[in-house]
Amino acid sequence: MPNRKLIRPSGFPLPNLSNLSDRRERSPSFRFPTRRKQASGDQTNAESFYYLKQMGSRTPMIVRLANGEELFGVIEWYDRNSVKVNRDGAPNLLVMKHAIKYMYKAEERSRSRS
């Protein structure tokens, strides 16, 4: 690999870097980068925990939509705006979260009836 030589046009002096640390100490405007602020306490990650738990155990769920319709199935995945519900004997659905009124485990329905 050939050596590369820095070509500086004449008339441009080299910067004096020896007093750079002195400038940092004297300059009140210089600040070292700070850490990012942590997320506020209003986010508990409870929703993520719930979805991950139900997905991992493949719990049969009932999803009640805002229009009153009920969907029976297993949650395959979710993101910020939607939930994918796998159903037996019916097409799998991608349901937008704003259309969901509430959801619960299918076993809770059988417990409440007995």
N, CA, C and O atoms as a GROMACS GRO file, in nm:
protein
  456
    1MET      N    1   0.085  -0.116   0.000
    1MET     CA    2   0.000   0.000   0.000
    1MET      C    3   0.090   0.123   0.000
    1MET      O    4   0.177   0.135   0.087
    2PRO      N    5   0.073   0.214  -0.095
    2PRO     CA    6   0.161   0.330  -0.103
    2PRO      C    7   0.135   0.427   0.012
    2PRO      O    8   0.024   0.437   0.065
    3ASN      N    9   0.242   0.497   0.049
    3ASN     CA   10   0.227   0.600   0.152
    3ASN      C   11   0.152   0.718   0.094
    3ASN      O   12   0.176   0.758  -0.020
    4ARG      N   13   0.063   0.772   0.171
    4ARG     CA   14  -0.013   0.888   0.125
    4ARG      C   15   0.042   1.011   0.192
    4ARG      O   16   0.074   1.010   0.311
    5LYS      N   17   0.052   1.116   0.117
    5LYS     CA   18   0.109   1.239   0.168
    5LYS      C   19  -0.001   1.344   0.172
    5LYS      O   20  -0.074   1.362   0.075
    6LEU      N   21  -0.012   1.413   0.284
    6LEU     CA   22  -0.109   1.519   0.299
    6LEU      C   23  -0.063   1.640   0.220
    6LEU      O   24   0.047   1.690   0.240
    7ILE      N   25  -0.146   1.685   0.134
    7ILE     CA   26  -0.113   1.803   0.053
    7ILE      C   27  -0.194   1.919   0.108
    7ILE      O   28  -0.317   1.917   0.103
    8ARG      N   29  -0.126   2.019   0.160
    8ARG     CA   30  -0.190   2.137   0.215
    8ARG      C   31  -0.154   2.256   0.125
    8ARG      O   32  -0.036   2.283   0.101
    9PRO      N   33  -0.254   2.326   0.076
    9PRO     CA   34  -0.224   2.443  -0.008
    9PRO      C   35  -0.143   2.546   0.071
    9PRO      O   36  -0.161   2.562   0.191
   10SER      N   37  -0.057   2.612   0.002
   10SER     CA   38   0.024   2.714   0.070
   10SER      C   39  -0.066   2.829   0.115
   10SER      O   40  -0.167   2.859   0.052
   11GLY      N   41  -0.028   2.893   0.221
   11GLY     CA   42  -0.106   3.003   0.274
   11GLY      C   43  -0.199   2.962   0.386
   11GLY      O   44  -0.260   3.047   0.450
   12PHE      N   45  -0.212   2.830   0.411
   12PHE     CA   46  -0.294   2.782   0.521
   12PHE      C   47  -0.201   2.728   0.630
   12PHE      O   48  -0.140   2.623   0.610
   13PRO      N   49  -0.189   2.797   0.743
   13PRO     CA   50  -0.098   2.749   0.848
   13PRO      C   51  -0.158   2.629   0.921
   13PRO      O   52  -0.280   2.611   0.924
   14LEU      N   53  -0.071   2.548   0.980
   14LEU     CA   54  -0.116   2.435   1.060
   14LEU      C   55  -0.176   2.488   1.190
   14LEU      O   56  -0.124   2.584   1.246
   15PRO      N   57  -0.282   2.429   1.238
   15PRO     CA   58  -0.341   2.476   1.363
   15PRO      C   59  -0.252   2.440   1.482
   15PRO      O   60  -0.184   2.337   1.480
   16ASN      N   61  -0.252   2.524   1.583
   16ASN     CA   62  -0.175   2.500   1.704
   16ASN      C   63  -0.263   2.423   1.800
   16ASN      O   64  -0.356   2.479   1.858
   17LEU      N   65  -0.234   2.295   1.818
   17LEU     CA   66  -0.316   2.209   1.902
   17LEU      C   67  -0.262   2.196   2.043
   17LEU      O   68  -0.324   2.128   2.127
   18SER      N   69  -0.151   2.258   2.072
   18SER     CA   70  -0.090   2.242   2.203
   18SER      C   71  -0.173   2.305   2.314
   18SER      O   72  -0.169   2.258   2.427
   19ASN      N   73  -0.249   2.410   2.284
   19ASN     CA   74  -0.326   2.476   2.390
   19ASN      C   75  -0.474   2.439   2.386
   19ASN      O   76  -0.557   2.510   2.442
   20LEU      N   77  -0.508   2.329   2.322
   20LEU     CA   78  -0.647   2.286   2.314
   20LEU      C   79  -0.704   2.250   2.451
   20LEU      O   80  -0.818   2.285   2.482
   21SER      N   81  -0.624   2.181   2.534
   21SER     CA   82  -0.672   2.145   2.668
   21SER      C   83  -0.691   2.269   2.754
   21SER      O   84  -0.781   2.272   2.838
   22ASP      N   85  -0.609   2.372   2.734
   22ASP     CA   86  -0.626   2.497   2.809
   22ASP      C   87  -0.758   2.562   2.772
   22ASP      O   88  -0.826   2.617   2.859
   23ARG      N   89  -0.795   2.557   2.646
   23ARG     CA   90  -0.921   2.617   2.602
   23ARG      C   91  -1.040   2.548   2.666
   23ARG      O   92  -1.137   2.614   2.704
   24ARG      N   93  -1.033   2.415   2.679
   24ARG     CA   94  -1.142   2.340   2.740
   24ARG      C   95  -1.162   2.382   2.885
   24ARG      O   96  -1.275   2.398   2.931
   25GLU      N   97  -1.052   2.400   2.957
   25GLU     CA   98  -1.061   2.436   3.098
   25GLU      C   99  -1.114   2.577   3.116
   25GLU      O  100  -1.188   2.604   3.211
   26ARG      N  101  -1.077   2.668   3.026
   26ARG     CA  102  -1.115   2.808   3.041
   26ARG      C  103  -1.254   2.837   2.986
   26ARG      O  104  -1.323   2.927   3.035
   27SER      N  105  -1.296   2.762   2.886
   27SER     CA  106  -1.420   2.793   2.816
   27SER      C  107  -1.541   2.741   2.894
   27SER      O  108  -1.553   2.620   2.913
   28PRO      N  109  -1.629   2.830   2.939
   28PRO     CA  110  -1.749   2.782   3.010
   28PRO      C  111  -1.850   2.719   2.915
   28PRO      O  112  -1.940   2.647   2.960
   29SER      N  113  -1.839   2.744   2.786
   29SER     CA  114  -1.936   2.688   2.692
   29SER      C  115  -1.904   2.543   2.657
   29SER      O  116  -1.989   2.473   2.603
   30PHE      N  117  -1.781   2.497   2.686
   30PHE     CA  118  -1.744   2.360   2.653
   30PHE      C  119  -1.799   2.267   2.760
   30PHE      O  120  -1.774   2.287   2.879
   31ARG      N  121  -1.873   2.165   2.718
   31ARG     CA  122  -1.925   2.064   2.810
   31ARG      C  123  -1.900   1.927   2.750
   31ARG      O  124  -1.913   1.906   2.629
   32PHE      N  125  -1.864   1.835   2.835
   32PHE     CA  126  -1.848   1.698   2.790
   32PHE      C  127  -1.985   1.638   2.763
   32PHE      O  128  -2.083   1.678   2.826
   33PRO      N  129  -1.993   1.544   2.671
   33PRO     CA  130  -2.124   1.483   2.641
   33PRO      C  131  -2.181   1.417   2.767
   33PRO      O  132  -2.110   1.352   2.843
   34THR      N  133  -2.309   1.435   2.785
   34THR     CA  134  -2.375   1.376   2.901
   34THR      C  135  -2.451   1.252   2.859
   34THR      O  136  -2.473   1.228   2.740
   35ARG      N  137  -2.489   1.172   2.956
   35ARG     CA  138  -2.566   1.052   2.927
   35ARG      C  139  -2.707   1.090   2.886
   35ARG      O  140  -2.759   1.195   2.924
   36ARG      N  141  -2.768   1.002   2.808
   36ARG     CA  142  -2.908   1.025   2.769
   36ARG      C  143  -2.996   1.011   2.892
   36ARG      O  144  -2.970   0.930   2.981
   37LYS      N  145  -3.098   1.088   2.895
   37LYS     CA  146  -3.193   1.079   3.005
   37LYS      C  147  -3.270   0.949   2.993
   37LYS      O  148  -3.302   0.903   2.883
   38GLN      N  149  -3.300   0.891   3.105
   38GLN     CA  150  -3.377   0.768   3.105
   38GLN      C  151  -3.524   0.800   3.080
   38GLN      O  152  -3.569   0.913   3.101
   39ALA      N  153  -3.596   0.700   3.035
   39ALA     CA  154  -3.738   0.717   3.007
   39ALA      C  155  -3.811   0.754   3.136
   39ALA      O  156  -3.772   0.715   3.246
   40SER      N  157  -3.915   0.830   3.119
   40SER     CA  158  -3.991   0.874   3.235
   40SER      C  159  -4.059   0.754   3.302
   40SER      O  160  -4.070   0.647   3.243
   41GLY      N  161  -4.104   0.775   3.424
   41GLY     CA  162  -4.162   0.668   3.502
   41GLY      C  163  -4.300   0.627   3.459
   41GLY      O  164  -4.356   0.532   3.514
   42ASP      N  165  -4.360   0.696   3.361
   42ASP     CA  166  -4.496   0.661   3.321
   42ASP      C  167  -4.499   0.539   3.230
   42ASP      O  168  -4.608   0.488   3.201
   43GLN      N  169  -4.385   0.490   3.183
   43GLN     CA  170  -4.382   0.369   3.102
   43GLN      C  171  -4.338   0.252   3.189
   43GLN      O  172  -4.224   0.248   3.236
   44THR      N  173  -4.427   0.158   3.210
   44THR     CA  174  -4.398   0.045   3.298
   44THR      C  175  -4.363  -0.082   3.222
   44THR      O  176  -4.317  -0.178   3.282
   45ASN      N  177  -4.382  -0.084   3.092
   45ASN     CA  178  -4.359  -0.201   3.008
   45ASN      C  179  -4.453  -0.317   3.045
   45ASN      O  180  -4.425  -0.432   3.011
   46ALA      N  181  -4.563  -0.287   3.112
   46ALA     CA  182  -4.658  -0.392   3.150
   46ALA      C  183  -4.723  -0.453   3.027
   46ALA      O  184  -4.747  -0.574   3.023
   47GLU      N  185  -4.753  -0.370   2.927
   47GLU     CA  186  -4.816  -0.422   2.805
   47GLU      C  187  -4.723  -0.521   2.736
   47GLU      O  188  -4.766  -0.629   2.696
   48SER      N  189  -4.598  -0.485   2.720
   48SER     CA  190  -4.501  -0.574   2.656
   48SER      C  191  -4.487  -0.704   2.733
   48SER      O  192  -4.484  -0.811   2.674
   49PHE      N  193  -4.478  -0.693   2.866
   49PHE     CA  194  -4.465  -0.812   2.949
   49PHE      C  195  -4.586  -0.905   2.930
   49PHE      O  196  -4.569  -1.026   2.917
   50TYR      N  197  -4.705  -0.848   2.929
   50TYR     CA  198  -4.827  -0.927   2.913
   50TYR      C  199  -4.829  -0.999   2.778
   50TYR      O  200  -4.855  -1.119   2.771
   51TYR      N  201  -4.802  -0.924   2.670
   51TYR     CA  202  -4.802  -0.986   2.538
   51TYR      C  203  -4.698  -1.096   2.528
   51TYR      O  204  -4.727  -1.204   2.476
   52LEU      N  205  -4.578  -1.070   2.575
   52LEU     CA  206  -4.471  -1.171   2.567
   52LEU      C  207  -4.507  -1.296   2.645
   52LEU      O  208  -4.479  -1.408   2.600
   53LYS      N  209  -4.568  -1.279   2.760
   53LYS     CA  210  -4.608  -1.395   2.841
   53LYS      C  211  -4.715  -1.478   2.769
   53LYS      O  212  -4.706  -1.600   2.766
   54GLN      N  213  -4.815  -1.412   2.711
   54GLN     CA  214  -4.922  -1.484   2.640
   54GLN      C  215  -4.870  -1.547   2.512
   54GLN      O  216  -4.913  -1.657   2.476
   55MET      N  217  -4.779  -1.481   2.442
   55MET     CA  218  -4.722  -1.537   2.320
   55MET      C  219  -4.637  -1.659   2.351
   55MET      O  220  -4.644  -1.760   2.281
   56GLY      N  221  -4.556  -1.650   2.457
   56GLY     CA  222  -4.467  -1.760   2.494
   56GLY      C  223  -4.543  -1.886   2.534
   56GLY      O  224  -4.502  -1.997   2.499
   57SER      N  225  -4.653  -1.870   2.606
   57SER     CA  226  -4.730  -1.987   2.650
   57SER      C  227  -4.840  -2.025   2.551
   57SER      O  228  -4.912  -2.123   2.572
   58ARG      N  229  -4.854  -1.947   2.444
   58ARG     CA  230  -4.956  -1.970   2.341
   58ARG      C  231  -5.095  -1.984   2.405
   58ARG      O  232  -5.169  -2.078   2.377
   59THR      N  233  -5.126  -1.888   2.489
   59THR     CA  234  -5.254  -1.887   2.560
   59THR      C  235  -5.368  -1.851   2.466
   59THR      O  236  -5.360  -1.750   2.397
   60PRO      N  237  -5.476  -1.932   2.462
   60PRO     CA  238  -5.593  -1.893   2.383
   60PRO      C  239  -5.655  -1.765   2.442
   60PRO      O  240  -5.680  -1.757   2.562
   61MET      N  241  -5.678  -1.666   2.357
   61MET     CA  242  -5.727  -1.536   2.400
   61MET      C  243  -5.858  -1.503   2.331
   61MET      O  244  -5.888  -1.554   2.223
   62ILE      N  245  -5.936  -1.418   2.395
   62ILE     CA  246  -6.056  -1.361   2.335
   62ILE      C  247  -6.031  -1.211   2.324
   62ILE      O  248  -6.002  -1.144   2.423
   63VAL      N  249  -6.044  -1.160   2.204
   63VAL     CA  250  -6.022  -1.018   2.178
   63VAL      C  251  -6.158  -0.956   2.145
   63VAL      O  252  -6.220  -0.992   2.045
   64ARG      N  253  -6.203  -0.865   2.229
   64ARG     CA  254  -6.331  -0.795   2.205
   64ARG      C  255  -6.298  -0.665   2.132
   64ARG      O  256  -6.222  -0.582   2.182
   65LEU      N  257  -6.357  -0.650   2.014
   65LEU     CA  258  -6.334  -0.530   1.934
   65LEU      C  259  -6.429  -0.418   1.976
   65LEU      O  260  -6.528  -0.443   2.045
   66ALA      N  261  -6.400  -0.297   1.935
   66ALA     CA  262  -6.481  -0.180   1.971
   66ALA      C  263  -6.622  -0.192   1.915
   66ALA      O  264  -6.716  -0.136   1.972
   67ASN      N  265  -6.639  -0.264   1.803
   67ASN     CA  266  -6.772  -0.278   1.744
   67ASN      C  267  -6.852  -0.394   1.806
   67ASN      O  268  -6.963  -0.423   1.761
   68GLY      N  269  -6.797  -0.462   1.908
   68GLY     CA  270  -6.867  -0.569   1.977
   68GLY      C  271  -6.831  -0.709   1.930
   68GLY      O  272  -6.866  -0.806   1.997
   69GLU      N  273  -6.763  -0.722   1.819
   69GLU     CA  274  -6.725  -0.853   1.767
   69GLU      C  275  -6.616  -0.916   1.855
   69GLU      O  276  -6.532  -0.845   1.910
   70GLU      N  277  -6.619  -1.049   1.868
   70GLU     CA  278  -6.518  -1.120   1.946
   70GLU      C  279  -6.435  -1.208   1.854
   70GLU      O  280  -6.488  -1.274   1.765
   71LEU      N  281  -6.305  -1.209   1.878
   71LEU     CA  282  -6.211  -1.293   1.804
   71LEU      C  283  -6.150  -1.392   1.902
   71LEU      O  284  -6.110  -1.355   2.012
   72PHE      N  285  -6.143  -1.519   1.861
   72PHE     CA  286  -6.082  -1.623   1.942
   72PHE      C  287  -5.953  -1.665   1.873
   72PHE      O  288  -5.953  -1.694   1.754
   73GLY      N  289  -5.842  -1.667   1.946
   73GLY     CA  290  -5.717  -1.709   1.886
   73GLY      C  291  -5.599  -1.690   1.979
   73GLY      O  292  -5.615  -1.658   2.097
   74VAL      N  293  -5.482  -1.710   1.923
   74VAL     CA  294  -5.356  -1.699   1.997
   74VAL      C  295  -5.279  -1.580   1.940
   74VAL      O  296  -5.274  -1.562   1.818
   75ILE      N  297  -5.220  -1.500   2.026
   75ILE     CA  298  -5.140  -1.386   1.981
   75ILE      C  299  -5.007  -1.437   1.929
   75ILE      O  300  -4.931  -1.500   2.002
   76GLU      N  301  -4.980  -1.409   1.802
   76GLU     CA  302  -4.853  -1.452   1.742
   76GLU      C  303  -4.746  -1.346   1.762
   76GLU      O  304  -4.634  -1.379   1.802
   77TRP      N  305  -4.778  -1.221   1.735
   77TRP     CA  306  -4.683  -1.111   1.758
   77TRP      C  307  -4.760  -0.981   1.771
   77TRP      O  308  -4.880  -0.974   1.745
   78TYR      N  309  -4.687  -0.877   1.813
   78TYR     CA  310  -4.748  -0.746   1.830
   78TYR      C  311  -4.642  -0.640   1.800
   78TYR      O  312  -4.523  -0.668   1.802
   79ASP      N  313  -4.688  -0.519   1.774
   79ASP     CA  314  -4.598  -0.405   1.766
   79ASP      C  315  -4.670  -0.287   1.831
   79ASP      O  316  -4.769  -0.305   1.902
   80ARG      N  317  -4.623  -0.169   1.806
   80ARG     CA  318  -4.678  -0.052   1.874
   80ARG      C  319  -4.824  -0.028   1.837
   80ARG      O  320  -4.900   0.022   1.920
   81ASN      N  321  -4.864  -0.062   1.716
   81ASN     CA  322  -4.998  -0.028   1.668
   81ASN      C  323  -5.090  -0.146   1.641
   81ASN      O  324  -5.209  -0.126   1.618
   82SER      N  325  -5.038  -0.268   1.642
   82SER     CA  326  -5.121  -0.381   1.601
   82SER      C  327  -5.086  -0.509   1.674
   82SER      O  328  -4.982  -0.520   1.739
   83VAL      N  329  -5.177  -0.607   1.663
   83VAL     CA  330  -5.160  -0.740   1.722
   83VAL      C  331  -5.200  -0.841   1.616
   83VAL      O  332  -5.304  -0.825   1.551
   84LYS      N  333  -5.120  -0.946   1.597
   84LYS     CA  334  -5.156  -1.051   1.502
   84LYS      C  335  -5.215  -1.168   1.580
   84LYS      O  336  -5.153  -1.220   1.672
   85VAL      N  337  -5.338  -1.207   1.543
   85VAL     CA  338  -5.410  -1.314   1.611
   85VAL      C  339  -5.420  -1.434   1.516
   85VAL      O  340  -5.477  -1.423   1.408
   86ASN      N  341  -5.365  -1.548   1.558
   86ASN     CA  342  -5.378  -1.673   1.483
   86ASN      C  343  -5.504  -1.744   1.530
   86ASN      O  344  -5.526  -1.761   1.650
   87ARG      N  345  -5.588  -1.786   1.434
   87ARG     CA  346  -5.714  -1.851   1.468
   87ARG      C  347  -5.719  -1.989   1.405
   87ARG      O  348  -5.665  -2.010   1.296
   88ASP      N  349  -5.784  -2.082   1.472
   88ASP     CA  350  -5.803  -2.218   1.418
   88ASP      C  351  -5.926  -2.219   1.329
   88ASP      O  352  -6.033  -2.172   1.370
   89GLY      N  353  -5.912  -2.271   1.210
   89GLY     CA  354  -6.025  -2.284   1.119
   89GLY      C  355  -6.073  -2.151   1.062
   89GLY      O  356  -6.182  -2.145   1.004
   90ALA      N  357  -5.997  -2.047   1.076
   90ALA     CA  358  -6.034  -1.915   1.023
   90ALA      C  359  -5.905  -1.842   0.987
   90ALA      O  360  -5.797  -1.878   1.034
   91PRO      N  361  -5.917  -1.740   0.904
   91PRO     CA  362  -5.796  -1.666   0.865
   91PRO      C  363  -5.731  -1.595   0.985
   91PRO      O  364  -5.800  -1.550   1.077
   92ASN      N  365  -5.599  -1.587   0.981
   92ASN     CA  366  -5.526  -1.511   1.082
   92ASN      C  367  -5.552  -1.363   1.057
   92ASN      O  368  -5.567  -1.321   0.942
   93LEU      N  369  -5.556  -1.284   1.163
   93LEU     CA  370  -5.591  -1.143   1.149
   93LEU      C  371  -5.485  -1.052   1.210
   93LEU      O  372  -5.425  -1.084   1.312
   94LEU      N  373  -5.464  -0.940   1.146
   94LEU     CA  374  -5.382  -0.832   1.199
   94LEU      C  375  -5.480  -0.726   1.248
   94LEU      O  376  -5.546  -0.661   1.168
   95VAL      N  377  -5.488  -0.710   1.379
   95VAL     CA  378  -5.587  -0.621   1.438
   95VAL      C  379  -5.517  -0.496   1.488
   95VAL      O  380  -5.418  -0.504   1.561
   96MET      N  381  -5.568  -0.380   1.448
   96MET     CA  382  -5.512  -0.254   1.497
   96MET      C  383  -5.553  -0.236   1.642
   96MET      O  384  -5.667  -0.263   1.679
   97LYS      N  385  -5.460  -0.188   1.725
   97LYS     CA  386  -5.488  -0.176   1.868
   97LYS      C  387  -5.600  -0.077   1.898
   97LYS      O  388  -5.674  -0.094   1.994
   98HIS      N  389  -5.613   0.025   1.816
   98HIS     CA  390  -5.719   0.122   1.843
   98HIS      C  391  -5.858   0.062   1.822
   98HIS      O  392  -5.957   0.118   1.868
   99ALA      N  393  -5.866  -0.053   1.753
   99ALA     CA  394  -5.994  -0.119   1.731
   99ALA      C  395  -6.027  -0.220   1.841
   99ALA      O  396  -6.136  -0.277   1.843
  100ILE      N  397  -5.932  -0.244   1.933
  100ILE     CA  398  -5.953  -0.341   2.041
  100ILE      C  399  -6.010  -0.269   2.163
  100ILE      O  400  -5.954  -0.171   2.212
  101LYS      N  401  -6.122  -0.322   2.210
  101LYS     CA  402  -6.182  -0.267   2.332
  101LYS      C  403  -6.110  -0.326   2.454
  101LYS      O  404  -6.067  -0.252   2.543
  102TYR      N  405  -6.098  -0.461   2.458
  102TYR     CA  406  -6.022  -0.528   2.561
  102TYR      C  407  -5.996  -0.671   2.516
  102TYR      O  408  -6.052  -0.716   2.416
  103MET      N  409  -5.912  -0.742   2.590
  103MET     CA  410  -5.884  -0.883   2.562
  103MET      C  411  -5.862  -0.955   2.695
  103MET      O  412  -5.824  -0.895   2.795
  104TYR      N  413  -5.888  -1.086   2.692
  104TYR     CA  414  -5.869  -1.166   2.811
  104TYR      C  415  -5.845  -1.310   2.770
  104TYR      O  416  -5.867  -1.348   2.655
  105LYS      N  417  -5.801  -1.389   2.867
  105LYS     CA  418  -5.774  -1.531   2.841
  105LYS      C  419  -5.906  -1.605   2.824
  105LYS      O  420  -6.004  -1.575   2.892
  106ALA      N  421  -5.909  -1.701   2.732
  106ALA     CA  422  -6.031  -1.778   2.705
  106ALA      C  423  -6.070  -1.862   2.826
  106ALA      O  424  -6.189  -1.888   2.846
  107GLU      N  425  -5.974  -1.905   2.907
  107GLU     CA  426  -6.006  -1.986   3.025
  107GLU      C  427  -6.082  -1.904   3.129
  107GLU      O  428  -6.156  -1.962   3.209
  108GLU      N  429  -6.066  -1.773   3.130
  108GLU     CA  430  -6.140  -1.689   3.225
  108GLU      C  431  -6.289  -1.687   3.194
  108GLU      O  432  -6.371  -1.674   3.284
  109ARG      N  433  -6.322  -1.701   3.067
  109ARG     CA  434  -6.465  -1.706   3.029
  109ARG      C  435  -6.529  -1.833   3.082
  109ARG      O  436  -6.641  -1.829   3.133
  110SER      N  437  -6.459  -1.945   3.070
  110SER     CA  438  -6.515  -2.072   3.118
  110SER      C  439  -6.524  -2.073   3.271
  110SER      O  440  -6.615  -2.134   3.327
  111ARG      N  441  -6.431  -2.006   3.339
  111ARG     CA  442  -6.437  -1.998   3.485
  111ARG      C  443  -6.556  -1.915   3.531
  111ARG      O  444  -6.623  -1.949   3.628
  112SER      N  445  -6.582  -1.804   3.460
  112SER     CA  446  -6.691  -1.716   3.503
  112SER      C  447  -6.828  -1.778   3.479
  112SER      O  448  -6.923  -1.745   3.550
  113ARG      N  449  -6.840  -1.866   3.382
  113ARG     CA  450  -6.968  -1.930   3.352
  113ARG      C  451  -7.000  -2.042   3.450
  113ARG      O  452  -7.117  -2.074   3.473
  114SER      N  453  -6.896  -2.102   3.508
  114SER     CA  454  -6.922  -2.216   3.598
  114SER      C  455  -6.932  -2.174   3.743
  114SER      O  456  -6.954  -2.257   3.830
   0.00000   0.00000   0.00000
